[in-house]
Amino acid sequence: MEDKTKKRRLCDACTYITINKSKHESIPDDKISNLERLAKLKENGILTGEEFLAEKKKILKG
């Protein structure tokens, strides 16, 4: 049950970024796309939470 909650929060965060990207002009489209792909990998169990966070930091630091 806890995994479903985490996955839902992750999906919600990516949806928020996508919907509100006009408010976040400092985040380029390619970073948003990469974050969305990364979220899908985590959601599908391909990445662990630690791997997700490490890759997310790399993307955001750019």
Secondary structure, 3 states (H helix, E strand, C coil): CHHHHHHHHHHHHHHHHHHCHHHCCCCCHHHHHHHHHHHHHHHCCCCCHHHHHHHHHHHHHC
